[in-house]
Each structure stands twice: as structure tokens, then as C-alpha cells.
Amino acid sequence: MSADGTGMQVSIMGREFRIACEPSEQKALQEAVDYLNRKMQEITDQGKITGTERIAIMAALNISHEFLTTRMGSFDVSEFKRRMSHIETTLDQVLVDQEKLF
């Protein structure tokens, strides 16, 4: 990895890429590159898929699946709304009780 004020040079599966990137985002970009390299290496190590392009596509699919599973699979909107409503009701009651003290 090399960086300057307008971007950085990264290595993905041994290939060099120049990516436009603000200095404040360089650490996050490097973490993303490292994560992608690990995912691509896992696919390579399995030996079932050959070709950098196919490996990249499989890594992208795996990462997309992880993201969507994390984002939607463990988050229940209706449960969240129910819990927020319960918290709001509890807070309202506590505030009413608190006002009676003074």
C-alpha cells in the first residue's frame, strides 16, 4: 500500500490498483482490501474455482450475502418498534411519577 493526498495504491490478489481515496478514508479502505484479499484467498484455497475474475465474483457474492444476512437477518423491525414503544411508555410513566414528587 502506498498513499498520497489523492488516493492510494493497493494490492488485491497480487495485482496493483490505484484507488481515489481521501486521506481520512485510507485506513478503512485498507481494511476493506485486506478483507477482500482474505475472502479471495479462502476461495483460492478451496481449489474448486480458478481464474481471478471468477474468484473475485464469488468473493463479491459471499461478501454481499454476509452483508445482507447481517443487515436483515438479525434485525426484526416489528420487534424493534415494539420494544421502543415499551420503552417510551415506561419513560412516560416514570416522568409522571417523578413530577408527583415535586
N, C-alpha and C positions, 0 to 999 in steps of 0.2 A: 504494500500500500504506500502510495506517495500522495501528498496533498498540497494544494496551494489555495489561494483565495477564491478560485472559481470552480474548483472541482477536485476530484481525486482519482488516482489510478488504482484499480482493484484487480485481483486475480480470481477468476472463477474457473475451476477445473483446469488450472494451468494456462488459461487464456487471459490476456490482459485487456482491460476495458477502461476507458476514461469516462467518468460519470460526473455530470454537473452536480455540484453539491455545495450548499452554504457551509462555512466553517462550523457553525453551530450544529449541523446535522451529520457531520462526518463520523462521529462515534456510532450513532445509530445506523448509519449506512454500513459501516464496517461490521457491526453485529449482524445485520441482515445478510451481508456477503458471507460471513462465517457460517451462519445458519444454513444458507443455501448450499454452500460447499459441503457441509456435513450431510445434508439430505441427498445431494447428488452422489456423494461417496457411498452412502448406505445402499443406494440403488446399484451403483457400480459393483460393490462388494457382493451383492446377491448373484451377479453374473447372468441374470436372465435377460437383461436389456443391454443392447450395445448401441453405440453411436451417441455422441454428445447431445445432439438435438433431441433424440428420444429420451435420454436420461433427464434432460432439462424439462421436457414436457411432463414426465412422470413426477419429477420433484415438484413442479408447479401444481400439479393436480393434488399431490399429497399435502402440500402446504395449504392449498385452498380448502381441502377437506378438513384439515386441522382447525383452520380459522373458523370455518362455518360451524363446525361441531362445537367449538368453544363458545362462539358468539351466540348461537341459537340453542344448542343442545342443553346447556346447563342453566339457561335463563328463561324462567317462566313469567311472562308479562302479567298474567292474571294473578299469580301468586304475589308478585311484587306489588301490584296495585292493592291487593287485599291487605298485605302487611303494612303498606303505607297508610291505608285508611285506618287500620287498627292503631297505629302509632299516633295518627292525628287525633283520633278520638280520645286516646289516653292522655295526650298532651292537653287537649281542651279541658278534660276533666280535672287534671292536675292544676291547671291555671285557674279554673273556677274555685277549686278548693283553696288555692293559695290566696285568692282575693278575699275569701272569707276570714282569713287570719288577720287582716289589717282593717 
